[in-house]
Amino acid sequence: MIDFLISLLGKLNPRLVAALEKRLRKIPAVRRQIEKEYDALMAGLEAELKPYRGEFTTYAALPENGRTHTDILQEMKSLNQREQSRWQNGFVSGAVYHGDPEHIEFLNKVYALNSQSNPLHADLWPSASKFEAEIVAMTAAMLGAGADDDICGTVSSGGTESILLAMKTYRDWAKERKGINKPEMIVPETAHAAFDKAAQYFNIKMVRVHVNSFFRADVAAMAQAINKNSIVLVGSAPSFPHGAIDPIEQLSELARQRGIGCHVDACLGGFILPWAEKLGYPVPLFDFRLPGVTSMSADTHKYGYAAKGTSVALYRSPELRHYQYYTVADWPGGLYFSPTFAGSRPGALSAACWAAMLAIGQDGYLAATKRIMETAVALKQGIAAIPELKILGDPLWVIAFASDEVDIYRALDVMTKRGWSLNGLHHPAAVHIAVTLRHTQPGVAQRFVDDLGAAVAHIKIHPAEEGGMAPVYGMAATMPLRGLVTDMLKQYIDLLYKV
């Protein structure tokens, strides 16, 4: 029944589908069938997501007697040893960007020294302010800030928060300076999901614009989308799905001419592109050297090689940054202010970020980028040599590939069984690998190409093989009912929190 409905609705206008979906989901028989489909999918995933059940004690309540430190640490070491080999050996797309044991040990020591630090209490820990101010300054200088510029910013908890902060900033700026009460952001459809989250959180209308055949933003279409309520244009450098760098120079000039903001999401590329440019790779202008760029986001915890939990949001001027801040002057608890969403924050993460940037330096980032780019070239050549696959666009180091001959999500499953952790993509169906230092280890790139070729060959022999995430990705990619897909994702998250 559900398959018939999906097939029928797939032929209708999307707006009509959305209206019908709300009604269909209220019909008990339809709802029961949908839930049956969900239950079958989740049952197949539960064993993968909960592999430690039955082997380690499960705690649904506090233990009656506290466990010893030694006992707890021993269990955590056991879990860590099981999970470490995959990312340490370079079988993971992104996720762990450095991973060298000496580097990890250094960051752990820095964290331990600063474990009690909290930037909210600047009077107690002025070192935290020093670290964060210098992180921002070093990142800004790397991304085109000149000696006479007023480029400034803040340290956040990650790329999503940096993007949320920037969009909240433009909303408040546009309301105060331009009287816009129904703000709109214009983004390429390939922009990170954090922009959609910002739209939902801050009541900003999100205007999605299609991308071209190289998966880059269509400047003409974005220009056409600008209206009196537009507050910001968004470009990616590069985009998460396909590693494509949007035409930032054109977008930023368009924004400048129209008097609106231009945010460059360089969360993924901020600590790669400046060095790739120095190495001679074809990197277009994307940063504050362009006068129309008014803000950027760059993740220090990705290719900045800091510990997870830091990113930088940058602004063209302190005046614009002020719209990000939160201040309250009439609270009975006293004067309260914070630069980002959090109040208390782990100062140790900022300390570790600062330490990582100093330890690596310009020469270290340049050398790391050289290794990554050379490995990416080898991977692209290897993928292109597999007849059934095609690389999407012309990426530098985030490489998306698809197929017109085999189910690419089945390939994802087979690669998972071979120890790889890759990213599935939608619209079009594809898989990507974000190359990191882990992949630059001897033999890893060739192992990837060999396994990928073997995966494709396996699928051609066994085209109907079931299991893994392929059914989930397949359903999400083909189902016209967006609400059903989001329900499925919520059930997946429920499963993560199931003890």
Secondary structure, DSSP 8 states (H G I E B T S, - for coil): -HHHHHHHHTTS-HHHHHHHHHHHTTSHHHHHHHHHHHHHHHHHHHHHH-TTBTTB---SS--SS---HHHHHHHHHHHHHHHHHHHHTT-BSSS-S---HHHHHHHHHHHHHTTT--TT-TTT-HHHHHHHHHHHHHHHHHTT--TT---EEEEESSHHHHHHHHHHHHHHHHHHHH--SS-EEEEETTS-HHHHHHHHHHT-EEEEE-B-TTS-B-HHHHHHH--TTEEEEEEESS-TTT-----HHHHHHHHHHHT-EEEEE-TTTTTTHHHHHHTT------STTSTT--EEEE-TTTTT---SS-EEEEES-HHHHTTT-EEES--TT--EEESSS-SS--HHHHHHHHHHHHHHHHHHHHHHHHHHHHHHHHHHHHHHTSTT-EE-S--SSEEEEE-SSS-HHHHHHHHHHTT-B-EEETTTTEEEEE--GGGGSTTHHHHHHHHHHHHHHHHHH-TT---TTHHHHHHHHH-S-HHHHHHHHHHHHHHHT--
